[in-house]
Every structure is written in C-alpha cells, then in structure tokens.
C-alpha cells in the first residue's frame, strides 16, 4: 500500500509540477535522471536507477526492485538582438521566467529473476522564453510595452516491461505516454492585415490564448548486452510520439497545431576499465526533420510579382498550414562522454561532456528568438550510500554560451535585418533512491 501511494505521488508530481524550461539538445533534455546527468546524459549502456528505463527500457531488469525520485533546478540565460531593421531594433534577455523545477521519478519491480515491470516519469523537453518590450514585429513606430514568449512543457510516462534473455543480454519495451502544455503571447502582429499582411490560417488561434494541452503515444525498444566482462553495449529506439493537435494554436504550428515528439535512437557503450574506473559513451540521433512544426523553414522570399509579404503571405504557406513556417531546425546528432570513479564503497564520483551540432541555421534565427539552443555541456556528479543503504545523488551542469548570428534571417516582408540569439544554462539536481 505504501509503495502504491509513493508511486502515485511521483506520477502526480511529474504531471502537475511546473516543468517549464529551455531544454538543451534542441528541446530534448540532456539526459534522464540525476545519475545519468552527472555523466552528461550518458545512459544507454547503463543500468543504475529506476529512471534508467527512460534511456533504455532493457536496463530495468538489471536494476532490481528499486524506487528513485528527484528534482532538477534549471536556470537558462537567453538573449535576443534585432539589428539593421529600419523600424524596430531590440536587445534584451528573455529571462523573465525561471529558474525552473523539473521532477523525476521511477519504480521497478522484479516479477521473476529474469523479468521486471517498471515505470519511469521524466521531463522530455521544454521551451520557455519571456522577453520584455518585444512585439514581433512592431510597425507602429511607437513604444512597445508588452512581453513576448512561449512556454512548452512536456513529460513522458513510461510503463516498461524488461526481460533477461540469458545472463548476458536483456531486452525491453516501453509505452511512451506523453503529455504537453503550450502557451504563446506577444505574437499578435502575425495576425495583422497591413504590413506584411495576413500570415496565419487562423489569426485568432495564434497568440494570447490560454494554455492548451495534448496527449500522445509512442513506443520505445531497447537492448543491452554484456559482450565481455568489461564491456556492455546498449541500443535504443524511440518512435515519434503522435501528439494530439493544439487546437488553440492551430494558427501557429504547422499541420493545424501539431507538435509531435521526434523519433530518436542511439547506441551506448560502458567499459569497466578496472574496479574503480568506468568509461561510457553514447551517440544519439534526433530527427527533428520529421516534425513539420519544428523543421519547416521560415517561408521567406518573393513568391510572385506584386506579393508584398513574400512567401509568408501566400495562403498555402500561412502559419498553421502544412507548409507553414516552423523553427527550421536540422536533425541533430549528440555525442556524450561520461566517467565514473568509485572513490570508496560509499562514494561514487562522476563527470561528463556532451556536444551536438547547432540545429538552428543562420537564416532561421527570427522565430528562434523564441527557442534558442546550445551545443556543449560539462557536468559533475556524485552518489553517496547512506548507512541504511539508500542513496543520495547530485549533479551540476553548465551549458556553455552559444550565439547564432543571423544572416538574411528577417524577411523583406518585415523590412529586413537580422536576429541574433544567445543562450547559456546551469542546472543542479538531487535525487534519492533505494532498493527494496
């Protein structure tokens, strides 16, 4: 009964607590769980908590009977600049909101020596910006007193079945149950009928609306194999999560308000160099190009003689249509390197570094004022075993400042110029776990 109540409380907290943030690898989080985050998100070839199933469902049967919960304090620093625009120049930060608190939780139960069921609840990815006096874009030549921003919150609930094929190899499958909320404000100029003209298929479903929510479902598959006494390899595949449409924002997101979670997959290795030192490495591929509302480029340029708004004001390219402008993100490959050192029987130390190519091209920075991204993260972490054999884990992450300077990024329909975006991040997490 106590276990059931604890599990219910963890699931409720993960859904209800505010999890708004600006994620790191595009809008994906760096990693899942405090232990993995101490290794810069490395987890595909690892099995060390009941949250490990979020990285690889095949890990859960190796975890045993276990419960974990924790929270991350996430603090992004985002800035935007608009230059060389004759009607509107701007330089400020989008930090009116934050820091953000992101919960995590997991539970695993062994049905037999070679089979387990479990549940992991994690924040998948989020986006948040909130700028003062930025009305994209102001053509009134009058002072603007307003805020502009977006808030996206996502959580994945992962019921998992995991099975040991033999003493070396395990497989697992998770149902991805995803929930997300979204709100946007300060985008009313995209509903204008003057310069540059109508830009949305549903101008009343674009900005200043209340929070809208959506549910979706997908599938995760995983394998882990101990190839030698020292080397473990893992592979994982997460299907695209088909989300319900945001009906209140069908004039903003392509495909009538659709914002699916992209397909992603990866491979990881963990090498036990000696009794104290472990080296681990993950490669993750995130296919943003499969989700039109994320991948569609800004529809700019001239689409016919006499069309003052360019491609943006062609009805087939209105915001919210299948061809409607998105964030223009490229697919992303993420490389993560983690190290663990067993200092003594109570204390484990961790460190890690991850790198990914910037998903935002220089000509796509205008909309990404609302959603900047970073490339490089460095982390440290630790786990300490308490006298009752439960554990407390911590991590700290710093994402180095990344700037994307726009080049031909503001269309002539908005009188030209460029948008420059910049962001860095810090995060601290703590978690508690125990075997039962």
C-alpha positions, 0 to 999 in steps of 0.5 A: 500500500505504501509503495502504491501511494509513493508511486502515485505521488511521483506520477502526480508530481511529474504531471502537475509540477511546473516543468517549464524550461529551455531544454538543451539538445534542441528541446530534448533534455540532456539526459534522464535522471540525476545519475545519468546527468552527472555523466552528461546524459550518458545512459544507454549502456547503463543500468543504475536507477529506476529512471534508467528505463527512460534511456533504455527500457532493457536496463530495468531488469538489471536494476532490481526492485528499486524506487528513485525520485528527484528534482532538477533546478534549471536556470537558462540565460537567453538573449535576443538582438534585432539589428539593421531593421529600419523600424524596430531594433531590440536587445534584451534577455528573455529571462523573465521566467525561471529558474525552473523545477523539473521532477523525476521519478521511477519504480521497478519491480522484479516479477521473476529473476529474469523479468521486471515491470517498471515505470519511469516519469521524466521531463522530455523537453521544454521551451520557455522564453519571456522577453520584455518590450518585444512585439514581433514585429512592431510597425507602429513606430511607437513604444512597445510595452508588452512581453513576448514568449512561449512556454512548452512543457512536456513529460513522458510516462513510461510503463516498461516491461524488461526481460533477461534473455540469458545472463548476458543480454536483456531486452525491453519495451516501453509505452511512451505516454506523453503529455504537453502544455503550450502557451504563446503571447506577444505574437499578435502582429502575425495576425495583422492585415497591413504590413506584411499582411495576413500570415496565419490560417487562423489569426485568432488561434495564434497568440494570447490564448490560454494554455492548451494541452495534448496527449500522445503515444509512442513506443520505445525498444531497447537492448543491452548486452554484456559482450565481455566482462568489461564491456556492455553495449546498449541500443535504443529506439524511440518512435515519434510520439503522435501528439494530439493537435493544439487546437488553440494554436492551430494558427501557429504550428504547422499541420493545424497545431501539431507538435509531435515528439521526434523519433530518436535512437542511439547506441551506448557503450560502458567499459569497466576499465578496472574496479574503480574506473568506468568509461561510457559513451553514447551517440544519439540521433534526433530527427527533428526533420520529421516534425513539420512544426519544428523543421519547416523553414521560415517561408521567406522570399518573393513568391510572385510579382506584386506579393508584398509579404513574400512567401509568408503571405501566400495562403498555402504557406500561412502559419498553421498550414502544412507548409507553414513556417516552423523553427527550421531546425536540422536533425541533430546528432549528440555525442556524450562522454561520461566517467565514473570513479568509485572513490570508496564503497560509499562514494561514487564520483562522476563527470561528463561532456556532451556536444551536438551540432547547432540545429538552428541555421543562420537564416532561421534565427527570427522565430528562434528568438523564441527557442534558442539552443546550445551545443556543449555541456560539462557536468559533475556528479556524485552518489553517496550510500547512506548507512541504511543503504539508500542513496543520495545523488547530485549533479551540476551542469553548465551549458556553455554560451552559444550565439547564432548570428543571423544572416538574411534571417528577417524577411523583406516582408518585415523590412529586413535585418537580422536576429541574433540569439544567445543562450547559456544554462546551469542546472543542479539536481538531487535525487534519492533512491533505494532498493527494496 
